[in-house]
Every structure is written in C-alpha cells, then in structure tokens.
Amino acid sequence: QVQLVESGGGLVQPGGSLRLSCAASGSRFSIYTMGWYRQAPGKQRELVADVISGGSTNYADSVKGRFTISRDNAKNTVYLQMNSLQPEDTGVYYCKAVIVTIARAYWGQGTQVTVSS
C-alpha cells in the first residue's frame, strides 16, 4: 500500500504561480511512475503531467511551457510547479503513483487549485 499526501493548492490570481507537492510512503519510491491529474467541475479527470522512474516527463498540451513536474527520490516527493496560471487551470489536482511491475496504482486525496481574480 502506498499513501500519497498532496499539498500546496490554494487561490491564485491569473498569471500567478503555485507549487504542488506530493509525498509518498514506501521504500521503493524511485521506481514509481508519478503523475499529476486534475478534475474541473463537471469534467473528467485528465492527465496534467507525469514522470517515470528514469526521469522522463510527459505533459498535456494545455500546460506545456507553463508547468514543470519533478521528483526528489531522496524525499519521496514529486512536485508540480505551475506558472502563468489561467482560470481554466482551476480544479482538484490529484497525485497518482503507479508501480508498473505489479500493475498497481494509488491516488492521493486531492488538493484544490482555484485561479480567479
């Protein structure tokens, strides 16, 4: 069982920045594929960005050039740096850990991000 705890959400004005953090339990964090997803009201949950164990990253087209995902294996933590935030970035942001070798996925409880003036 992997437990994930997100933090860093909040209210920010358009053009502002936030950094989300997701702390994971477990001793094998370095092999997890870590991802950030978001769900806006009335919409399906969507991938924002993910990072595999080797460090390669993947981003949704809507956030490329504005968001950066990174991981610190020594701290069992993945980050999402969000710059130039827009109202359409509003939603609940969820952290996800995937252990490919055993086909298991785990979700955090989510953190609210609201972009509004």
Secondary structure, DSSP 4 states (H G I P E B T S, - for coil): ---EEEE--EEE-TT--EEEEEEE-SS-GGG-EEEEEEE-TTS--EEEEEE-TT--EEE-GGGTTTEEEEEETTTTEEEEEE-S--GGG-EEEEEEEEEGGGTEEEE---EEEEE--
